[in-house]
Structure formats: structure tokens, C-alpha cells
Amino acid sequence: MSVERPGGDAAITLREVAAAHAAGRKAEARALCDRVLAAAPSDGDTLMWSGLIAMTELCWAEAAQAFQQALAARLEPWSLANLGACYLKLGRLEEAEACLRQATALEPGLFGAYISLAAVLHGLRRFEDALAELACAARIAPDDHQVDQRRGCTLAALGRYDEAQQAFERSVALAPDFVYSRLAKFDRATFESIATPPAFPPPVVVLAAEAPDGGGVILVSCNPEYARKYGFAFMRSYAQHARTVDLLHIHVVDPDANIVEEIRAAAAGAGLGTLCVTTEQSPFPASAFRQRRTYYACARMVHFAHWLERYQRPILVLDTDVIVERPVYPLFDSLKGNDLCLNAREPIDSPWLDVIANVIVASPTARAKRYFERVASYAVALLHSEPQAWMTDQAALYCVLKMLERYDAPPAVSWLRQAHESGLFHLGYAYDHAMADPRFTKYSMPHTHRKGG
């Protein structure tokens, strides 16, 4: 997200804030701001910096409050633009549009505000209006890759996939470094290149349990670090609402010597009796840190078709970093007779994000298996060609679905509109501050969370 800063000299303390912020010393920058605000609670510049720091920490509500206070002290376009960007992240799109339009009225050359405004209008599904704002942005900075990146997003939402891919390719050519435009392709040549599933060996079953009749499979995938950071809390929360007819399947990539026993003990302590654990070694060496990290998120996609064939029953995939607040088995009903149910981002944002990978439900149908075979192939290809990428699984889910719609028989899809409808509290890997939320802390320690205890 674009961050706008006013020019001009700052007081010495704010220079220190800026230096600490630029060096990544967020706690120091925040403490300096707090020191100034303790003496001058309405200092507009310091409030603006407090908002910028909160934005970099992804604390959107806190950032919005700081910018609101800064604007109460002094009306200026940069804080308006940043407040609009925060409202966009919070899903408050009408308020975001109002802020951003006011910002561009005050400062017509504010490039980032037009990019943010295009994203807001995209989220409101006013796609032609979004393209018009991008034309304004292009007149200010014709060589900035963000224009064609957002343009590609909107063209894809309009179903103009060839134009979208061309826009993404222009964005890539203009970007100095990796950009997520590199992940989205919709052409027939790409579609044909992913026809063959990747030849990965099936996961190793290290703790087996038979799936009871009449139920489904709840599947999570992680590495040992995420199992310990989030997975045990997930298991304890899931156990409070689990059915005996459902099987919990935990897949661990790159297991260490102790993690399987720790998972078994955590499950037993939570009262979970029906548990399967599988493991595999990452195809990427430890030196390939980014690809290795991304593979942890993609492993469930790589093996999804295999698990559908093995279990021959519906599978619900969840992220490890979720807390279950009510039974998840009603999500199996969200299939509604379709091949799969996907989680749609609301508001829509971009092609690599519009299908969120944190909740997926699939039936063991031929079309679902064929879809996930191509998703696996697309994801693995990206893992090799784009080592800087993170959201590879989401890009694969979206792009393969669109290519199947264009060139083949797509699976029948129902849509889950955001995970909050399913009783899931999703922390998010980048939102460590959410670990202080009582919904997480309730389960983060193994007190007395045995079901019925």
C-alpha cells in the first residue's frame, strides 16, 4: 500500500523517529512518538508518524485513529490519503473513497492516492471508474509499475484476461524488483504447460487413524515452527467443537525429531482421539529460504488430489493460524452439491488475492481432483520460477480456475464469503500482534482444554 509523507523539515525528535523507522527499529520509533504525544497530544506531525508506524505493523485500526487525530489537528492531503488506505484495509470502502477524493482535490499530484482510490473502486466493483483513476495516475507517473499492476487486476475482474496479462507483463517490465504481477497468467500456453501433475512422492503416514464413516476430513499443513506457534492452539480450539465422525489430519513439512510426538501429546491433552499425521521433506534445500517458506503453504495444494483420492470423502482445509470458535463441520454443507467451495476475499483486491487459501472445502469428484492437480502444477512452477513470491497458493487457486473456465470444464464452485462466517478467528502470519487477542491466548497454553473438561 502506498504511504505518503509531507516534505519539509521536522523537529529533532521527529528526525529521530524517521531515522528509527527507516532502520526498522519500530519499537524505538513508537516510543519516541509516545514521548512527544505525552507532552503534546495534538501534535499533527507526530500523530502522522504514529499512523505510519502502525501501518507498517499492519495495525490498520490503530493507524486510522492516529490519522483521524492528525487531521483534527491539521487538514492536509497526506494524512487523508493514508487514512483512506487504512479504511480500504478495514473494508470501509465508502469512507476510503471520500478521504482519497478529498486528498486528490487538495493535492492533484498525489500519485499514491489515485492508486489507492483505484483499489477502493475495484473493491466496490466500479471497475470502469477504477480504470479512470488509473489513467489519472498514469499521467502523473507513466513509468510506475503500480499503474499497470492495478490495471491488470481490474481488467481480470472484468473478464478481459488477455488484456490483464499484458498489463501485468508491462508492470513486471517497469518494476525494479519482484512484484506480484509475475504470478498471474491466463493464456492457453500456460494452461497446457500445467496439464501434468508434479511427480512428488506421497506424504509419509507417521500417525494413522481411520476416518470414521459419515464424516469428513479437516486438514491443516505446517512446518514445526508453525505447529508450535499456532498449531497446538488450533488443536485445542478445534477439540472444543469437534465431531467424533470427523478426522483431523495434520501434515508437517520438514519434521524435526520431536514434533510428531508433541502433536500427538497436544491432541491427547485436548481430548482428540481421531488424528492422522503425515510428513514430508521439502523439495527445496535450507539455503533456498524463501522457496522453502512458500512451500510450507503450498504443500497442501501439492498433495490435495492425492488426499481426495485416498479419503474419498469431503476435505476441509484450514490454515494452521486459526482459532475455531464454533463447529466447523457445517462448512461441509457449504459445498451445496458442488465440487468445491472457495473463500472469496471481500472486498475483492487483486487476482492473486481474490481466492483466499485459508478455507477450502472439496468433494472427491473427478473435476475437483483435476482442478487441484493443475493447481499443484501451477504452484510448483511458480515456486521454481518466482523464488521471491509468497502468495503462490492463492495465485494458483485463482488463475487455474480462470483458465479452466476459459479452456476446459471448470469445477462447480460455491463461495464462502469471508472466514468470519465460518466461526474462525484467523490470526494471519504477518499479524503477530493478534497473538495477544484473548481468542488466541485462551488456547495458547495447555491448561484444561480437554473437551467436556
C-alpha positions as CSV (number, residue, x, y, z in Angstrom):
1,M,0.0,0.0,0.0
2,S,1.3,3.4,-0.9
3,V,2.4,5.6,2.0
4,E,2.5,9.4,1.5
5,R,4.8,11.7,3.5
6,P,4.8,15.5,3.5
7,G,8.1,17.3,2.9
8,G,9.7,20.0,4.9
9,D,12.0,20.0,7.9
10,A,10.9,18.2,11.1
11,A,11.8,18.8,14.7
12,I,14.8,16.9,16.0
13,T,12.6,14.3,17.8
14,L,10.7,13.6,14.5
15,R,14.0,13.3,12.7
16,E,14.9,10.6,15.2
17,V,11.5,9.0,14.6
18,A,12.1,9.0,10.9
19,A,15.6,7.5,11.3
20,A,14.4,4.8,13.6
21,H,11.5,3.9,11.4
22,A,13.7,3.8,8.3
23,A,16.1,1.5,10.1
24,G,13.3,-0.9,11.1
25,R,13.5,0.0,14.8
26,K,9.7,0.2,15.1
27,A,9.6,-0.1,18.9
28,E,12.1,2.8,19.2
29,A,10.1,4.9,16.7
30,R,6.9,4.2,18.5
31,A,8.4,5.1,21.9
32,L,9.7,8.4,20.5
33,C,6.2,9.3,19.2
34,D,4.6,8.4,22.5
35,R,7.1,10.7,24.3
36,V,6.2,13.6,22.1
37,L,2.5,12.9,22.3
38,A,2.6,12.7,26.1
39,A,3.6,16.3,26.2
40,A,1.7,17.5,23.1
41,P,-1.3,15.1,22.4
42,S,-2.4,17.1,19.3
43,D,0.9,17.4,17.6
44,G,-0.1,16.7,14.0
45,D,3.3,15.6,12.6
46,T,3.8,13.1,15.4
47,L,0.3,11.7,15.1
48,M,1.0,11.3,11.4
49,W,4.2,9.3,12.2
50,S,2.3,7.2,14.7
51,G,-0.1,6.3,11.9
52,L,2.7,5.5,9.5
53,I,4.4,3.2,12.1
54,A,1.1,1.5,12.8
55,M,0.6,1.0,9.1
56,T,3.9,-0.8,8.7
57,E,2.9,-3.0,11.6
58,L,-0.4,-3.8,9.8
59,C,-2.4,-2.3,12.7
60,W,-4.9,-0.7,10.5
61,A,-7.5,0.4,13.1
62,E,-4.8,2.0,15.3
63,A,-3.3,3.7,12.2
64,A,-6.7,5.1,11.2
65,Q,-7.2,6.5,14.7
66,A,-3.9,8.3,14.5
67,F,-4.6,9.8,11.1
68,Q,-8.0,10.9,12.3
69,Q,-6.4,12.7,15.2
70,A,-3.7,14.2,12.9
71,L,-6.5,15.5,10.6
72,A,-8.3,17.0,13.5
73,A,-5.1,19.0,14.2
74,R,-4.4,19.9,10.6
75,L,-6.1,19.1,7.3
76,E,-3.6,18.0,4.8
77,P,-3.7,15.5,1.9
78,W,-1.0,13.0,3.0
79,S,-2.9,12.0,6.2
80,L,-6.1,11.9,4.2
81,A,-4.6,9.6,1.7
82,N,-3.2,7.3,4.4
83,L,-6.5,7.3,6.3
84,G,-8.2,6.3,3.0
85,A,-5.6,3.5,2.6
86,C,-6.4,2.3,6.2
87,Y,-10.1,2.4,5.6
88,L,-9.5,0.3,2.5
89,K,-7.8,-2.4,4.6
90,L,-10.6,-2.2,7.1
91,G,-13.2,-2.7,4.4
92,R,-14.7,0.7,5.0
93,L,-14.8,1.5,1.3
94,E,-17.2,4.4,1.1
95,E,-15.2,6.3,3.8
96,A,-12.0,5.4,2.0
97,E,-13.3,6.8,-1.3
98,A,-14.3,10.1,0.5
99,C,-10.9,10.5,2.1
100,L,-9.0,9.8,-1.1
101,R,-11.1,12.1,-3.3
102,Q,-10.6,14.9,-0.8
103,A,-6.8,14.1,-0.8
104,T,-6.6,14.3,-4.6
105,A,-8.7,17.5,-4.6
106,L,-6.2,19.1,-2.2
107,E,-3.1,17.7,-4.0
108,P,-3.9,16.7,-7.6
109,G,-0.4,15.3,-8.0
110,L,-0.7,12.7,-5.2
111,F,0.1,9.6,-7.2
112,G,-0.4,7.0,-4.4
113,A,-3.9,8.4,-3.6
114,Y,-5.0,7.6,-7.1
115,I,-3.6,4.0,-6.9
116,S,-5.4,3.6,-3.5
117,L,-8.6,5.1,-5.0
118,A,-8.5,2.7,-7.9
119,A,-8.2,-0.2,-5.4
120,V,-11.2,1.1,-3.5
121,L,-13.3,1.5,-6.6
122,H,-12.2,-2.0,-7.6
123,G,-13.5,-3.3,-4.3
124,L,-16.8,-1.5,-4.9
125,R,-16.9,-3.3,-8.3
126,R,-17.0,0.1,-10.1
127,F,-14.4,-1.2,-12.5
128,E,-14.6,1.5,-15.2
129,D,-14.3,4.2,-12.5
130,A,-11.2,2.4,-11.2
131,L,-9.6,2.4,-14.7
132,A,-10.3,6.1,-15.0
133,E,-8.4,6.8,-11.7
134,L,-5.5,4.7,-13.0
135,A,-5.5,6.9,-16.2
136,C,-5.0,9.9,-13.8
137,A,-2.2,8.1,-12.0
138,A,-0.5,7.3,-15.3
139,R,-0.4,10.9,-16.3
140,I,1.4,11.7,-13.1
141,A,3.9,8.8,-13.2
142,P,3.6,6.9,-16.5
143,D,6.6,4.7,-15.8
144,D,5.4,3.5,-12.3
145,H,4.7,-0.2,-12.3
146,Q,1.8,0.2,-9.9
147,V,-0.5,1.6,-12.6
148,D,-0.4,-1.5,-14.8
149,Q,-0.4,-3.8,-11.8
150,R,-3.7,-2.4,-10.6
151,R,-5.0,-2.1,-14.2
152,G,-4.3,-5.8,-14.7
153,C,-6.3,-6.6,-11.5
154,T,-9.3,-4.6,-12.8
155,L,-9.2,-6.0,-16.3
156,A,-9.1,-9.5,-14.9
157,A,-12.2,-8.7,-12.8
158,L,-13.9,-7.6,-16.0
159,G,-13.0,-11.0,-17.6
160,R,-10.6,-9.3,-20.0
161,Y,-7.9,-11.8,-19.3
162,D,-5.6,-11.3,-22.3
163,E,-5.5,-7.5,-21.6
164,A,-4.9,-8.2,-17.9
165,Q,-2.0,-10.4,-18.6
166,Q,-0.5,-7.8,-21.0
167,A,-0.9,-5.2,-18.2
168,F,0.8,-7.5,-15.7
169,E,3.7,-8.0,-18.1
170,R,4.1,-4.3,-18.6
171,S,4.1,-3.9,-14.8
172,V,6.8,-6.5,-14.5
173,A,8.9,-4.8,-17.1
174,L,8.7,-1.5,-15.3
175,A,9.3,-2.8,-11.7
176,P,12.8,-2.6,-10.4
177,D,12.3,-5.7,-8.2
178,F,9.9,-8.6,-7.8
179,V,6.2,-7.7,-8.0
180,Y,3.2,-10.0,-7.6
181,S,2.2,-9.2,-11.2
182,R,4.6,-12.0,-12.0
183,L,2.3,-14.6,-10.6
184,A,-0.8,-14.1,-12.7
185,K,-1.2,-15.8,-16.1
186,F,-4.3,-16.8,-18.0
187,D,-3.1,-17.8,-21.5
188,R,-3.5,-21.2,-23.2
189,A,0.2,-21.9,-23.4
190,T,0.4,-21.7,-19.6
191,F,-2.7,-23.8,-19.2
192,E,-1.3,-26.5,-21.4
193,S,2.0,-26.4,-19.5
194,I,0.3,-27.3,-16.2
195,A,-1.7,-30.3,-17.6
196,T,0.7,-32.9,-15.9
197,P,0.7,-33.0,-12.1
198,P,4.0,-32.7,-10.4
199,A,5.7,-36.0,-9.7
200,F,6.0,-35.7,-5.9
201,P,6.1,-38.8,-3.7
202,P,3.0,-39.1,-1.4
203,P,3.4,-37.9,2.2
204,V,4.6,-40.4,4.8
205,V,1.9,-41.5,7.3
206,V,3.5,-41.5,10.7
207,L,0.4,-41.5,12.9
208,A,-2.6,-43.2,11.4
209,A,-6.3,-43.2,12.2
210,E,-9.1,-44.4,10.1
211,A,-11.7,-41.8,9.0
212,P,-15.0,-42.8,10.7
213,D,-18.0,-43.4,8.5
214,G,-20.3,-40.4,7.8
215,G,-17.8,-37.6,8.4
216,G,-15.2,-35.6,6.7
217,V,-11.5,-34.7,7.0
218,I,-10.2,-31.5,8.5
219,L,-6.7,-30.9,7.1
220,V,-4.0,-28.4,8.2
221,S,-0.4,-28.1,6.9
222,C,2.6,-26.5,8.6
223,N,6.2,-26.8,9.5
224,P,7.4,-27.5,13.0
225,E,7.8,-23.8,13.8
226,Y,4.2,-23.0,12.9
227,A,2.9,-26.1,14.6
228,R,4.4,-24.9,17.9
229,K,3.5,-21.2,17.3
230,Y,-0.1,-21.8,16.2
231,G,-0.9,-25.4,15.7
232,F,-1.3,-26.5,19.3
233,A,-3.7,-23.6,20.0
234,F,-5.6,-24.6,16.8
235,M,-6.0,-28.2,18.0
236,R,-7.2,-27.2,21.5
237,S,-9.8,-24.8,20.0
238,Y,-10.9,-27.3,17.4
239,A,-11.3,-30.0,20.0
240,Q,-13.9,-28.0,21.8
241,H,-16.2,-28.3,18.8
242,A,-15.1,-31.5,17.1
243,R,-17.3,-34.4,16.0
244,T,-16.2,-37.9,16.6
245,V,-17.1,-38.8,12.9
246,D,-14.5,-36.3,11.6
247,L,-10.8,-37.0,11.2
248,L,-8.2,-34.3,11.9
249,H,-5.2,-34.6,9.6
250,I,-2.1,-32.6,10.3
251,H,0.6,-32.5,7.6
252,V,4.1,-31.5,8.7
253,V,6.8,-30.4,6.2
254,D,10.4,-30.9,7.3
255,P,9.6,-32.5,10.7
256,D,12.2,-32.4,13.4
257,A,12.9,-35.2,15.9
258,N,10.2,-34.2,18.4
259,I,7.3,-32.5,16.5
260,V,5.2,-35.6,15.8
261,E,5.3,-36.7,19.5
262,E,4.4,-33.1,20.5
263,I,1.5,-33.1,18.2
264,R,0.3,-36.5,19.5
265,A,0.6,-35.3,23.1
266,A,-1.2,-32.0,22.4
267,A,-4.0,-33.9,20.7
268,A,-4.3,-36.3,23.6
269,G,-4.3,-33.4,26.0
270,A,-7.1,-31.7,24.1
271,G,-9.2,-34.9,24.0
272,L,-8.8,-35.5,20.3
273,G,-9.0,-39.2,19.5
274,T,-9.2,-39.3,15.7
275,L,-5.9,-37.9,14.4
276,C,-3.7,-38.6,11.4
277,V,-0.2,-37.1,11.0
278,T,1.8,-37.1,7.7
279,T,5.2,-35.7,7.0
280,E,7.4,-34.9,4.0
281,Q,10.7,-33.3,3.3
282,S,10.6,-30.0,1.4
283,P,11.9,-30.3,-2.2
284,F,13.9,-27.1,-1.6
285,P,17.2,-27.0,0.5
286,A,17.6,-25.0,3.6
287,S,19.6,-22.4,1.6
288,A,16.5,-21.6,-0.5
289,F,14.8,-19.9,2.4
290,R,12.0,-18.1,0.6
291,Q,11.0,-21.0,-1.6
292,R,11.2,-23.3,1.4
293,R,8.9,-21.0,3.3
294,T,6.4,-20.7,0.5
295,Y,6.4,-24.5,0.0
296,Y,5.1,-24.8,3.6
297,A,1.9,-23.0,2.4
298,C,1.7,-24.8,-0.9
299,A,2.3,-28.4,0.3
300,R,-1.4,-29.0,0.9
301,M,-2.1,-28.0,-2.7
302,V,0.6,-30.2,-4.0
303,H,-1.0,-33.3,-2.3
304,F,-4.7,-32.3,-2.3
305,A,-5.7,-34.5,-5.2
306,H,-3.9,-37.4,-3.6
307,W,-5.8,-36.9,-0.3
308,L,-9.1,-36.6,-2.1
309,E,-8.4,-40.0,-3.8
310,R,-7.2,-41.6,-0.6
311,Y,-10.1,-40.5,1.7
312,Q,-13.0,-40.5,-0.8
313,R,-14.9,-38.0,1.4
314,P,-15.1,-34.2,1.7
315,I,-12.0,-32.4,2.9
316,L,-11.9,-29.1,4.7
317,V,-8.6,-27.3,4.5
318,L,-7.8,-24.7,7.2
319,D,-4.8,-22.6,7.9
320,T,-2.8,-23.5,11.0
321,D,-3.1,-20.0,12.4
322,V,-6.8,-20.1,13.1
323,I,-8.8,-20.4,16.2
324,V,-12.0,-22.4,15.9
325,E,-14.8,-20.6,17.7
326,R,-17.7,-22.9,16.8
327,P,-18.1,-26.2,15.0
328,V,-16.5,-26.2,11.5
329,Y,-18.4,-29.3,10.2
330,P,-21.2,-27.1,8.8
331,L,-18.7,-25.9,6.3
332,F,-19.0,-29.3,4.6
333,D,-22.6,-28.2,3.8
334,S,-21.3,-25.1,2.0
335,L,-20.4,-27.4,-0.9
336,K,-24.1,-27.5,-1.8
337,G,-23.6,-30.3,-4.2
338,N,-20.7,-28.6,-5.9
339,D,-17.1,-29.9,-6.5
340,L,-15.6,-27.3,-4.1
341,C,-16.2,-24.3,-2.0
342,L,-13.6,-21.5,-2.1
343,N,-13.2,-18.5,0.2
344,A,-13.7,-15.2,-1.7
345,R,-11.9,-12.1,-0.5
346,E,-14.3,-9.3,0.4
347,P,-13.8,-6.7,-0.8
348,I,-12.0,-8.0,-3.9
349,D,-8.5,-6.8,-4.2
350,S,-6.4,-8.5,-6.9
351,P,-6.2,-11.8,-8.9
352,W,-3.6,-13.3,-6.6
353,L,-5.7,-12.5,-3.6
354,D,-9.4,-12.8,-4.6
355,V,-9.4,-16.5,-3.7
356,I,-8.0,-16.9,-0.1
357,A,-6.3,-20.2,0.7
358,N,-7.2,-20.2,4.4
359,V,-10.5,-22.1,3.9
360,I,-11.1,-24.6,1.2
361,V,-13.8,-27.4,1.0
362,A,-13.6,-30.0,-1.7
363,S,-15.5,-33.2,-2.7
364,P,-13.7,-36.2,-4.1
365,T,-15.1,-35.6,-7.6
366,A,-13.1,-36.0,-10.8
367,R,-13.4,-32.3,-11.6
368,A,-12.1,-31.3,-8.1
369,K,-9.2,-33.7,-8.4
370,R,-8.3,-32.4,-11.9
371,Y,-8.5,-28.8,-10.6
372,F,-6.2,-29.5,-7.7
373,E,-3.7,-31.4,-10.0
374,R,-3.4,-28.3,-12.1
375,V,-3.3,-26.0,-9.0
376,A,-0.4,-28.2,-7.8
377,S,1.4,-27.9,-11.2
378,Y,0.9,-24.1,-11.3
379,A,2.1,-23.6,-7.8
380,V,5.2,-25.8,-8.2
381,A,6.1,-24.0,-11.5
382,L,5.9,-20.7,-9.6
383,L,7.9,-22.0,-6.7
384,H,10.8,-22.6,-9.2
385,S,10.4,-19.5,-11.4
386,E,9.5,-16.9,-8.7
387,P,11.6,-17.6,-5.6
388,Q,10.6,-14.2,-4.1
389,A,6.9,-14.9,-4.1
390,W,4.8,-15.7,-1.0
391,M,1.1,-15.9,-2.1
392,T,1.8,-18.7,-4.7
393,D,-1.0,-20.9,-3.4
394,Q,-3.6,-18.1,-3.8
395,A,-2.4,-17.2,-7.2
396,A,-2.6,-20.9,-8.3
397,L,-6.2,-21.3,-6.9
398,Y,-7.4,-18.2,-8.8
399,C,-5.5,-18.4,-12.1
400,V,-6.2,-22.2,-12.6
401,L,-9.9,-21.6,-12.0
402,K,-10.0,-18.8,-14.6
403,M,-8.0,-20.9,-17.1
404,L,-10.3,-23.9,-16.7
405,E,-13.3,-21.5,-17.2
406,R,-11.6,-20.3,-20.5
407,Y,-10.3,-23.6,-21.9
408,D,-11.8,-26.6,-20.3
409,A,-14.6,-27.8,-18.0
410,P,-14.2,-25.9,-14.6
411,P,-15.3,-27.4,-11.3
412,A,-18.6,-26.3,-9.9
413,V,-17.8,-23.8,-7.2
414,S,-19.8,-22.4,-4.3
415,W,-18.4,-19.4,-2.4
416,L,-17.7,-18.7,1.2
417,R,-17.9,-15.0,1.8
418,Q,-15.1,-14.5,4.3
419,A,-14.0,-16.8,7.0
420,H,-15.8,-14.9,9.8
421,E,-18.9,-16.6,8.6
422,S,-17.5,-19.9,9.5
423,G,-16.6,-19.2,13.1
424,L,-12.9,-18.9,12.5
425,F,-10.6,-16.3,14.0
426,H,-7.7,-16.1,11.6
427,L,-4.6,-14.5,13.1
428,G,-2.5,-14.2,9.9
429,Y,1.2,-14.9,9.6
430,A,2.1,-11.2,9.4
431,Y,-0.1,-10.1,12.3
432,D,1.8,-11.2,15.4
433,H,0.0,-8.5,17.4
434,A,-3.1,-10.7,17.1
435,M,-1.4,-13.3,19.3
436,A,-2.3,-11.0,22.3
437,D,-6.0,-11.4,21.4
438,P,-7.9,-13.3,24.1
439,R,-9.3,-15.6,21.5
440,F,-5.8,-16.9,20.9
441,T,-4.4,-16.7,24.4
442,K,-7.3,-18.8,25.7
443,Y,-5.8,-21.7,23.8
444,S,-2.1,-20.9,23.6
445,M,-1.3,-22.7,26.8
446,P,-2.3,-26.3,27.6
447,H,-4.4,-25.6,30.7
448,T,-7.7,-27.5,30.8
449,H,-9.0,-27.6,27.3
450,R,-10.0,-31.2,27.1
451,K,-13.4,-31.4,25.5
452,G,-16.0,-31.6,28.2
453,G,-13.5,-30.8,30.9
